[in-house]
Amino acid sequence: MKQNRLGRTDMVMSDLCLGTMTFGTQTPTDDAFRQMDMSIDAGINIFDTAEMYPVNPISAETQGRSEEIVGAWAKQSGMRDRVLIATKHAGNGIKHIRNGSGITGESVSIAIDGSLKRLKTDYIDLYQLHWPNRGSYMFRQNWNYDPSRQNRDETLENMVEVLEALQKEVDRGRIRSFGLSNESAWGTSEWLRLSDAGHGPRVATIQNEYSLMCRLYDTDLAELSVNEDVGLLAFSPLATGLLTGKYANGAIPKGSRKSIASGLGGRDTNRAHEAASAYVQIAQKHDLDPVHMALAFCQSRPFMGTAIFGATTAEQLAHIIKGKDLELDDVVLRDLNQTHRAFPMPY
């Protein structure tokens, strides 16, 4: 499997990443263990989790279970040194995690304490900030995004404070690298600028949504990624299952995300289903599996660090793994880009 460098660190990651957000709700522990074993065998060496996981639904009762399951697997398998573990500081809005408060220098240490305990490890390979304190245009918020409400001075002051706290954690050996999530080009550039000024570790990655149906990253952030060596960790590369074709013609498979969480996070629109159908038709035209095609598209992008997929079951993971080395030819890529022009923002 292709390996990409994690920012400007000495770590390398596979260009597919096992996402764990269903571990502890939709995915029981035994199946999760099987998935992690299968991933290692397939050459996948990075698992992504977060202190707020599992989701679907998010709840105080299950919060932290995904990290706990990853940690239990690492301890039982003895394969901690064969995998990069990426996790995230929750940030604003989740009342049962530090009363929903934002990311501060103080909260960084507290959050890492909790993650390390649940992960049963002494260090985190990639520590990410789940949401910017000032807000984000991710998750369909781009339609009403208004940055004029931000306080620039407060934002930059907080960034310095957080970077200095992160540097202390690097110095203690508790984190190896630092990444962002749901960030903008301006935000990422400021984190980089302040790091270059000596305030803390350099941003290594940015985890934003990216797929055939969500290509907001293709412009300014793509340029930043390439020039600053900040690779994208793409979440929802299968558009929450839309690109698999499983929701075609109104179908709602038992156990699927749509069966337990209506709306697919704002993605369940008529135009989205039209776009998904068009992409599935391209896969059929070229005798490709739509899942393999969608992931291979992400893997082909010049700014890609790794594409984070989720598998509710080990059987789904086995299917994904079959296409892990697929490379799309220029004819397929041309058809995909033509369809993107017809459906540039389907949700």
C-alpha positions in Angstrom: 0.0 0.0 0.0 1.2 3.5 -0.8 2.7 5.4 2.1 2.7 9.2 2.5 4.8 11.3 4.9 2.9 12.7 7.8 3.6 16.4 7.4 7.3 17.1 7.8 7.8 14.5 10.6 9.7 11.3 10.2 6.5 9.3 10.3 4.8 7.7 7.3 1.2 6.7 7.0 -0.7 4.4 4.6 -3.0 6.3 2.2 -6.0 4.6 3.7 -6.9 5.0 7.4 -9.3 3.0 9.5 -11.8 5.3 11.1 -13.3 4.2 14.4 -16.2 6.5 15.1 -18.7 3.5 15.1 -16.6 1.5 17.6 -18.7 1.1 20.7 -22.1 1.7 19.1 -22.8 0.2 15.7 -19.6 -1.8 15.8 -19.1 -4.1 18.9 -15.7 -4.7 20.4 -15.1 -8.2 18.9 -15.8 -6.9 15.4 -13.7 -3.8 16.0 -10.7 -6.0 17.1 -11.1 -8.1 14.0 -11.1 -4.9 11.8 -7.9 -3.6 13.4 -6.2 -7.0 12.8 -7.4 -7.0 9.2 -6.2 -3.5 8.7 -2.7 -4.2 9.9 -2.5 -7.3 7.7 -3.6 -5.2 4.7 -0.9 -2.6 5.3 -3.0 0.1 6.9 -0.9 1.6 9.7 -3.0 4.5 10.9 -6.2 4.5 13.0 -8.2 7.6 13.6 -10.4 8.2 16.7 -11.5 11.0 19.0 -12.4 11.6 22.6 -16.0 12.4 21.6 -16.4 9.0 19.7 -18.5 6.9 19.2 -21.1 8.8 17.3 -24.5 7.9 15.9 -25.6 8.8 18.4 -23.2 11.0 20.5 -24.0 10.4 24.2 -22.4 10.9 27.6 -22.9 7.2 28.3 -20.8 6.0 25.4 -18.3 8.9 25.1 -14.7 7.6 25.0 -15.5 4.0 24.1 -13.9 4.2 20.7 -10.6 5.2 22.3 -11.0 2.5 24.9 -11.6 -0.2 22.2 -8.5 1.0 20.2 -6.5 1.0 23.4 -7.7 -2.5 24.5 -6.8 -3.9 21.1 -3.3 -2.3 21.1 -2.6 -3.8 24.6 -4.0 -7.2 23.8 -2.4 -7.5 20.3 1.0 -6.1 21.3 1.0 -4.2 18.0 1.0 -0.6 19.4 4.3 0.0 17.7 2.9 -1.0 14.3 0.2 1.6 14.2 -0.1 5.4 14.3 -2.9 6.4 16.6 -4.6 9.7 15.8 -7.1 11.2 18.2 -8.7 14.6 18.7 -9.5 17.2 21.4 -13.3 17.8 21.2 -13.5 21.5 21.6 -16.7 23.6 21.8 -20.3 22.4 22.0 -20.4 18.9 23.6 -21.8 19.5 27.1 -20.7 16.2 28.6 -17.1 16.9 27.7 -15.6 19.6 29.9 -19.0 21.4 29.9 -18.8 22.1 26.2 -15.9 24.5 26.6 -13.4 25.4 23.9 -9.8 24.5 23.4 -7.4 26.2 25.7 -3.9 25.7 26.9 -5.3 24.2 30.1 -7.7 21.9 28.4 -5.1 20.4 26.1 -3.3 18.7 29.0 -6.6 17.6 30.6 -7.9 16.1 27.3 -4.6 14.3 26.6 -4.7 12.8 30.1 -8.1 11.3 29.3 -7.1 10.1 25.9 -3.9 8.4 27.0 -5.8 6.6 29.8 -8.4 5.3 27.5 -5.9 4.4 24.7 -3.7 2.6 27.3 -0.6 4.2 25.8 2.1 6.6 26.8 2.0 8.7 23.6 -0.3 9.8 20.8 1.2 9.9 17.3 -1.1 12.6 15.9 -3.1 14.9 18.2 -5.7 16.9 16.4 -8.0 19.8 17.3 -11.5 18.6 16.3 -13.1 22.1 15.8 -11.7 25.6 15.7 -13.0 27.6 18.6 -14.1 30.4 16.3 -16.3 28.0 14.3 -16.1 26.3 10.9 -17.8 26.2 7.5 -17.6 22.4 7.5 -20.8 20.2 7.8 -22.9 22.3 5.5 -22.3 25.5 7.5 -20.7 27.0 4.4 -24.2 28.1 3.2 -24.4 30.7 6.1 -20.7 31.1 7.1 -20.0 34.6 8.4 -16.3 35.1 9.5 -17.0 38.8 10.2 -18.2 37.8 13.7 -14.7 36.6 14.6 -12.4 38.4 16.9 -9.0 38.2 15.3 -6.9 39.2 18.3 -8.6 36.7 20.6 -8.2 34.0 18.0 -4.5 34.5 17.6 -3.9 34.9 21.3 -5.7 31.5 21.8 -3.6 29.9 19.1 -0.4 31.0 20.8 -1.6 29.6 24.1 -2.6 26.3 22.6 0.6 25.9 20.6 2.7 26.5 23.7 0.7 23.9 25.6 1.1 21.5 22.7 4.9 22.1 22.7 5.0 21.1 26.4 3.2 17.8 25.5 5.7 17.2 22.7 8.6 17.9 25.1 7.1 15.4 27.6 6.8 12.8 24.9 3.0 12.5 25.1 2.3 13.6 21.6 4.5 13.2 18.5 2.8 15.6 16.1 -0.1 18.0 15.9 -3.0 18.3 13.4 -6.1 20.4 12.7 -9.6 19.4 11.8 -12.5 21.2 10.1 -10.2 24.1 9.5 -9.9 26.9 6.8 -7.0 28.1 4.7 -6.6 31.2 6.8 -6.8 29.3 10.1 -4.2 26.8 9.0 -1.9 29.5 7.6 -2.0 31.3 11.0 -1.2 28.1 12.9 1.8 27.6 10.6 2.9 31.3 10.9 2.8 31.2 14.7 4.7 27.9 14.7 7.3 29.4 12.5 7.5 32.2 14.9 8.6 29.7 17.6 5.3 29.3 19.6 5.0 25.5 19.2 4.8 22.5 16.9 4.2 22.8 13.2 0.9 21.7 11.8 1.4 18.3 10.2 -2.1 17.5 8.8 -5.6 18.8 8.4 -8.7 16.5 8.7 -11.5 17.9 6.6 -14.3 16.3 4.6 -13.4 15.3 1.1 -15.0 13.0 -1.5 -16.2 13.0 -5.0 -19.3 14.8 -3.7 -17.5 17.3 -1.4 -14.5 19.0 -3.0 -14.3 22.3 -1.1 -10.6 21.4 -0.5 -9.6 21.5 -4.1 -8.8 25.2 -4.2 -7.0 27.3 -1.5 -6.5 24.4 1.0 -5.1 22.2 -1.7 -2.5 24.8 -2.6 -1.6 25.3 1.1 -1.3 21.5 1.5 1.1 21.1 -1.4 3.3 24.1 -0.6 3.4 23.6 3.2 3.5 19.8 3.4 0.3 19.7 5.4 -1.5 16.6 4.1 -5.2 16.1 4.1 -6.8 13.4 6.2 -10.1 13.1 4.3 -13.1 12.1 6.3 -16.3 10.8 4.7 -14.6 9.8 1.5 -17.7 7.6 0.7 -20.0 10.5 1.5 -21.5 8.6 4.4 -22.3 5.7 2.1 -24.0 7.6 -0.7 -21.2 6.8 -3.1 -21.5 3.1 -2.4 -24.9 3.1 -4.1 -26.6 1.4 -1.1 -29.1 4.2 -0.7 -30.2 4.1 -4.4 -34.0 4.2 -5.1 -34.8 5.1 -1.5 -33.2 2.0 0.0 -32.3 2.2 3.7 -30.3 -1.0 4.6 -30.7 -2.4 8.1 -27.9 -1.2 10.3 -26.8 1.5 8.0 -26.1 5.1 9.2 -29.3 6.3 7.6 -31.3 3.7 9.5 -30.3 5.2 12.8 -29.5 8.9 12.0 -31.8 10.6 9.5 -30.4 13.2 7.2 -26.8 11.9 6.9 -25.5 15.0 8.5 -27.2 17.3 5.9 -26.1 15.2 2.9 -29.5 13.5 2.2 -30.8 15.7 -0.5 -32.4 15.0 -3.9 -29.4 16.5 -5.7 -27.0 14.3 -3.7 -28.8 11.2 -4.7 -28.7 12.3 -8.3 -25.0 12.9 -8.1 -24.4 9.6 -6.3 -26.3 7.8 -9.0 -24.1 9.5 -11.7 -20.9 8.4 -10.0 -22.2 4.8 -9.5 -23.0 4.8 -13.3 -19.4 5.8 -14.0 -18.1 2.9 -11.9 -20.4 0.5 -13.8 -19.3 2.0 -17.2 -15.7 1.2 -16.4 -16.3 -2.1 -14.6 -15.2 -0.7 -11.3 -16.7 -1.2 -7.8 -18.1 2.2 -6.7 -16.5 1.9 -3.2 -13.1 1.2 -4.7 -13.5 4.0 -7.3 -14.4 6.6 -4.7 -11.5 5.8 -2.4 -9.1 5.5 -5.3 -10.1 9.0 -6.4 -9.2 10.4 -3.0 -5.9 8.5 -3.0 -5.0 10.0 -6.3 -5.2 13.6 -5.1 -1.8 15.4 -4.9 -2.6 16.8 -1.4 -3.8 13.6 0.1 -2.3 12.3 3.3 -4.8 9.5 3.9 -8.5 8.8 3.3 -10.3 7.8 6.5 -13.0 5.3 5.8 -15.3 3.6 8.3 -16.6 0.1 8.2 -19.5 -0.9 10.4 -18.6 -4.5 10.0 -15.5 -6.6 9.2 -17.3 -7.8 6.1 -17.5 -4.3 4.8 -13.8 -3.8 5.6 -12.9 -6.9 3.7 -14.6 -5.5 0.6 -12.8 -2.1 1.0 -9.4 -3.8 1.3 -9.9 -5.6 -2.0 -9.6 -2.3 -3.8 -6.8 -0.8 -1.7 -4.2 -0.6 -4.5 -6.6 0.5 -7.3 -5.3 3.4 -9.5 -7.7 5.2 -11.8 -6.7 5.9 -15.4 -7.1 9.3 -17.1 -10.4 8.2 -18.8 -12.1 7.5 -15.5 -10.7 10.6 -13.9 -12.0 12.7 -16.8 -15.5 11.2 -16.4 -15.4 11.9 -12.7 -14.4 15.5 -13.2 -17.1 16.0 -15.8 -19.7 14.7 -13.3 -18.3 17.0 -10.7 -18.9 20.0 -13.0 -22.5 18.9 -13.3 -22.9 18.4 -9.6 -20.4 20.7 -7.9 -22.0 21.1 -4.5 -24.8 18.4 -4.3 -25.4 19.1 -0.5 
